[in-house]
């Protein structure tokens, strides 16, 4: 005797969770331009919301694109913090800013990621508040 296929119907709680997950996947894709959660849901979730389907179609059609001045991804922001921290370590050892930048340019892990002098300088400037006191800009008194 053959077994009958009985379709699985999710509970109300499971369906609500799927809708919430889909909502956040769409938000990540639209606002942060991180498509990972959306792609994961499209590949693995049996329940895809209408918003997810529409956004995926727009991405495939090419009508939804990242802007030219897109927001930096988390990994990029982390790398900037990492570079600034490495510069701070060198500053604590007594190196001046130029020597520290030159030494960072020689690091193999930064060379591999093709991080150049402008990127290192920008990381130091962006995270200026965590830099060595001798590297911080002094406020002039009036």
N, C-alpha and C positions, 0 to 999 in steps of 0.2 A: 504494500500500500504506500503510495507516495504522500509525502508531507505537503501540506498546504502552506503557502507563503502567507504569513500574517504580517502586514506592514506595521512598523513601529510608529506609534504616535507619541510625541513627547508630552510630558506633563506641562501644566501651565507654568510652573516655575522654570522648567528647562527652556521653554519657548521664550519666556521673559529674559532669561540669561542670554540666550542667543541674540535677542534683539539688542540688548545692552552691549554685548561684545561687538555686534555689527555697527552700532552707533559709534563706538570708540574707534573702530577700525577706519570708518569713514572720516571721523574728525582728524585722526592722525594723518591720513592721506591728504585731506584738504588743507589743513593748517600747517603741519610740520613737513609735508611732502615725504613722509615715510610710508612706503607702500608695503612693507613687510607684513604687518597684521592683516591688511586687506587681502594680500595674496594668500596668506595662510588660511584665512577664512574661505576664500574662493576655492582653494584646493581641498580643504579638509572638512569644512562644515556642511552637513546635509541641509542646513537651512540658511539661505542667503536672503538678506532683506532687499527690498526694492531699491533703497538708497545705495547699497553696495553694488547691485547689478547696474544701476544707472552710472555710477562713478566709474566702474570697470569699463563700461561701454564708451564713456567719454575719454578715458585714458587710451583705450585701443584706437578710437577714431582720431585721436590727436587734438580734440577740442579742449582737453584739460591738460595744461602743461605747467611746469614749474616756472615762476617768474625769473627774470634774469638776475635779480638781486634776492635770491632765495635765502631763507633762514638757514643758518648753519646747523648741521646735524649734531646730535649729541657726541658722536665720536670726534668730530672736528673740534668742538668746544673742549672736550676732554684733552685732546692733544695740545691745545693752546695752554691749558692749565698745567699739563705735564711739562711742557717746554719752559714755562715760567717758573715752575718749581725747580727744575734742573738749573736754571739761571740763578735762582735764589741760593741754592746749595753752593754754587761756584762763588757767588758774592759773599757768602758767609765764610768762605775759605780765603777771602781777601782779594779776589780778582776784581778788576774794574769791569765796567760794562762791555767795552770793546773786546777785552781779552776773553770774557765769558762767552760772548757771542761767537768769537772765532773758535773757541774750544767746543762749543755746541755744534758748530758746523762740521767738525771732524768726527762726531759720534756716528758709528755705523748704522744704528737704528734710525736716526734722523735722515741720514743720507739715503737709506733704503726707501723712506717715505717721501723723498725729494723735498724736504723742508729746507728752505733757503734762508738767507739773512733777513729779507723783509718779513717773513713769517715769524721768525724768532723775535725781531724787533717789535712786531705788532703784539705778540703774546706778552712780552715784557711790559709794553705800554698799557695793554688792556688790563693786566693784573698788577698794576703799579702799586696798589695798596699792600700787596703781599711782598713787595721787593725790599731789599736791604735799604736801610735809611739813607745810606750814601747815594743810592740810585734814585731816590724819590726827589721830585722837584720840590724845592724849598719855596714856601710862600714868602713873597716879599712883603716887608712891613712898610706901611705908609706913614 
